[in-house]
Structure formats: C-alpha cells, structure tokens
C-alpha cells in the first residue's frame, strides 16, 4: 500500500483557523472520491511566533492562559456544525513540535510572519512551508491577515477567536482560499487529480 503523506495546517493557537482547515480539507478529500483521504493524513497545530508575542506585549495585550491544550473555539465549532461536523469529544489544541515539521510533506501556515519565524527555527523545511495565500495564488491578504481588523486591547483574543461575526466571515474567506488552493496542494503533495475544486463540488 502506498505510504500516506502528511499535510499540516498551522495557525497561532490551533483553536480557529488550523482545526477548521483540517476538518474542511478532509471533507474535500473525501468528496473527490479518489481515495485521497486514505493517502493524505491531515492534521493541525499551533505556532505562536515570538514576533507576535512581542507586538502584543508592546500593546499591553495580555496572553491567554494556557496558550495550548484548550478546546476549539466555540465560534469555530459552530461554523463546523453548519457544515456538518462535530468536534471530537476531548479535542484539545496542540503546539507545533519538531517532529511535526520533519514528518510533514507540506505545511500550510496562516500568517507570513509565522512562516518567517518558523523558517528561522527550521530552515531545512523551506521547500515545504507555504502560507495559504501563497497556495491559493492570491495577491491580497486574507481576512485573518489584516491586523487592523482587531481591537488592540484585552478584547483582542475574544474577538479573534470567539466573535461570531468576525469568525464566520474570516472562516468563509479561509474556506474559499482552501478551495482555490486545492489543486496546488495536491500537486505539492504529489498525489491525486489536480482538477479544480468548486464551491458547488464542496457543498453538494
């Protein structure tokens, strides 16, 4: 049997963007009906880059405790439920480990700053680390990349992770980017048909 390849989605705390991407991409693989879900293992983790920690510290925005080992955000769970998913019982967020980088064929990361910081730690992974915007071929930032959207006070984390209107809009944009990126992701993984995915295909 052909060995499975690992696809890793990375956001900051593994509570919103990366678990959403993990579940949605698994659905996309199943709906292609080419056995792709048996050939690609999809996971997600969090990576909190020092540059973001420093920026939040300068703004005197306190950090949530704990950073990892927490449940998926309620707003994200709700968006997944709308799409037919329930988060597994006991699901908790997880921090990126060196083995994750070594064992993944492709790593798709949320923010350009995260990519830069990750590659400082793991320069040997340069050939397999991309932002979702790069994979989707977009020139303009995704909604989640626009820092000016966020309140720069201690409601920052609630807004990013739990504000229903923001999270819904941001995850819809992310979902559309995943659809746009689907053929390139498959090519990068070296598996499957690279035929374009469409919103109709995903929702049918």
C-alpha positions as CSV (number, residue, x, y, z in Angstrom):
1,X,0.0,0.0,0.0
2,X,1.2,3.5,-0.8
3,X,2.5,5.4,2.2
4,X,0.3,8.2,3.4
5,X,1.7,11.7,3.2
6,X,1.2,14.3,6.0
7,X,-0.4,17.7,5.4
8,X,-0.1,20.1,8.4
9,X,-2.2,23.2,8.9
10,X,-0.7,25.8,11.3
11,X,-2.3,28.8,13.0
12,X,-1.4,30.6,16.2
13,X,-3.2,28.7,18.9
14,X,-4.8,25.8,17.0
15,X,-8.3,26.9,18.1
16,X,-9.8,28.5,15.0
17,X,-8.1,28.5,11.6
18,X,-6.0,25.4,11.6
19,X,-8.6,23.0,13.0
20,X,-11.2,24.4,10.7
21,X,-8.8,23.9,7.8
22,X,-8.1,20.4,8.9
23,X,-11.8,19.3,9.0
24,X,-12.7,21.2,5.8
25,X,-9.8,19.8,3.8
26,X,-10.6,16.2,5.0
27,X,-14.1,16.7,3.7
28,X,-12.8,18.0,0.4
29,X,-10.6,14.9,0.0
30,X,-13.5,12.5,0.8
31,X,-15.7,14.3,-1.7
32,X,-13.2,13.9,-4.5
33,X,-13.9,10.1,-4.2
34,X,-10.4,9.1,-5.5
35,X,-9.2,7.5,-2.2
36,X,-7.3,10.7,-1.4
37,X,-8.4,10.6,2.2
38,X,-6.6,7.3,2.6
39,X,-3.4,8.7,1.0
40,X,-3.2,12.1,2.8
41,X,-3.2,12.4,6.6
42,X,-4.4,15.9,7.6
43,X,-3.5,17.4,11.0
44,X,-3.3,20.8,12.6
45,X,-1.2,22.5,15.3
46,X,-0.4,26.0,16.7
47,X,2.7,28.1,16.5
48,X,2.9,31.3,18.4
49,X,5.7,33.3,16.8
50,X,7.9,35.5,19.0
51,X,7.3,38.5,16.7
52,X,3.6,38.3,17.6
53,X,4.2,37.8,21.3
54,X,6.5,40.9,21.3
55,X,3.9,43.0,19.4
56,X,1.1,42.1,21.8
57,X,3.4,42.8,24.7
58,X,4.2,46.3,23.3
59,X,0.5,46.9,23.1
60,X,0.0,45.6,26.6
61,X,-2.4,42.9,25.5
62,X,-2.3,40.0,27.9
63,X,-1.8,36.5,26.7
64,X,-4.4,33.8,27.3
65,X,-3.6,31.0,29.7
66,X,-2.9,28.3,28.8
67,X,-1.8,29.0,25.3
68,X,-2.3,25.4,24.2
69,X,-4.1,22.4,25.5
70,X,-7.5,24.1,25.3
71,X,-10.8,23.3,23.5
72,X,-11.6,24.5,20.0
73,X,-13.2,28.0,20.0
74,X,-17.0,27.9,20.3
75,X,-17.4,30.1,17.2
76,X,-15.3,27.7,15.2
77,X,-17.3,24.7,16.4
78,X,-20.5,26.5,15.4
79,X,-19.1,27.1,11.9
80,X,-18.1,23.5,11.6
81,X,-21.6,22.4,12.7
82,X,-23.1,24.5,10.0
83,X,-21.0,22.4,7.6
84,X,-21.9,19.0,9.1
85,X,-19.1,18.5,11.6
86,X,-18.9,18.0,15.3
87,X,-15.6,18.4,17.0
88,X,-14.4,15.1,18.5
89,X,-15.0,14.7,22.3
90,X,-12.0,15.8,24.2
91,X,-10.4,17.6,21.3
92,X,-7.6,20.0,22.5
93,X,-5.3,22.4,20.8
94,X,-1.7,21.3,20.3
95,X,1.6,23.2,19.9
96,X,3.9,22.5,16.9
97,X,6.7,20.1,17.7
98,X,9.9,19.4,15.7
99,X,8.6,16.0,14.6
100,X,5.6,17.7,13.0
101,X,7.9,19.7,10.8
102,X,10.1,16.7,9.9
103,X,7.3,14.3,9.2
104,X,5.1,16.6,7.1
105,X,5.2,16.7,3.3
106,X,3.5,20.1,3.2
107,X,3.0,22.7,5.9
108,X,0.4,25.4,5.3
109,X,0.7,28.3,7.7
110,X,-1.7,31.2,8.4
111,X,0.4,34.3,8.5
112,X,3.5,35.5,6.6
113,X,5.2,36.4,9.9
114,X,4.7,32.9,11.2
115,X,6.3,31.5,8.1
116,X,9.4,33.7,8.5
117,X,9.7,32.8,12.2
118,X,9.2,29.1,11.6
119,X,11.8,29.0,8.9
120,X,14.3,30.7,11.3
121,X,13.8,27.6,13.5
122,X,13.6,25.0,10.7
123,X,15.5,26.4,7.7
124,X,15.7,22.9,6.2
125,X,11.9,23.0,5.8
126,X,11.9,25.9,3.3
127,X,10.8,23.7,0.4
128,X,7.6,22.7,2.2
129,X,6.3,25.7,4.2
130,X,3.8,28.0,2.5
131,X,1.1,30.4,3.6
132,X,-2.4,29.6,2.5
133,X,-2.4,32.8,0.5
134,X,0.6,31.6,-1.5
135,X,-1.1,28.3,-2.1
136,X,-4.3,30.0,-3.3
137,X,-2.4,32.3,-5.6
138,X,-4.0,35.4,-4.0
139,X,-2.3,38.8,-4.2
140,X,-4.4,40.4,-1.5
141,X,-4.3,39.4,2.2
142,X,-6.8,37.0,3.6
143,X,-9.2,38.4,6.2
144,X,-7.2,36.8,9.0
145,X,-4.0,38.5,7.9
146,X,-5.4,42.1,8.3
147,X,-4.2,43.1,11.8
148,X,-6.1,46.4,11.6
149,X,-9.3,44.4,11.9
150,X,-8.6,43.6,15.6
151,X,-9.2,45.7,18.7
152,X,-5.9,46.4,20.3
153,X,-6.9,45.9,23.9
154,X,-7.8,43.0,26.1
155,X,-10.7,42.0,24.0
156,X,-8.2,41.0,21.3
157,X,-8.3,37.3,21.9
158,X,-12.1,37.1,22.3
159,X,-12.5,39.0,19.0
160,X,-10.1,36.8,17.1
161,X,-11.4,33.5,18.4
162,X,-15.0,33.9,19.6
163,X,-16.6,36.9,18.0
164,X,-19.3,35.2,15.9
165,X,-19.5,37.8,13.1
166,X,-15.7,38.1,12.7
167,X,-15.0,34.3,12.9
168,X,-17.8,33.5,10.5
169,X,-16.5,36.0,7.9
170,X,-12.9,35.0,8.4
171,X,-13.6,31.3,8.1
172,X,-15.7,31.7,5.0
173,X,-12.8,33.6,3.4
174,X,-10.4,30.8,4.5
175,X,-12.7,28.1,3.1
176,X,-12.8,29.9,-0.3
177,X,-9.0,30.1,-0.2
178,X,-8.7,26.3,0.5
179,X,-11.0,25.6,-2.5
180,X,-8.7,27.8,-4.7
181,X,-5.6,26.2,-3.3
182,X,-6.8,22.6,-3.6
183,X,-5.2,21.7,-6.9
184,X,-1.9,23.2,-5.9
185,X,-1.9,21.4,-2.6
186,X,-2.4,18.1,-4.3
187,X,0.4,18.8,-6.7
188,X,2.7,19.8,-3.8
189,X,1.8,16.6,-2.0
190,X,2.4,14.6,-5.2
191,X,-0.9,12.8,-5.2
192,X,-4.3,12.7,-6.9
193,X,-6.1,14.5,-9.7
194,X,-5.4,18.2,-9.8
195,X,-8.8,19.1,-11.3
196,X,-10.1,22.3,-9.8
197,X,-12.5,22.2,-6.8
198,X,-15.5,24.4,-6.8
199,X,-17.9,25.7,-4.1
200,X,-20.6,23.6,-5.7
201,X,-18.5,20.5,-5.5
202,X,-17.8,21.0,-1.8
203,X,-21.4,21.8,-0.8
204,X,-23.1,19.1,-3.0
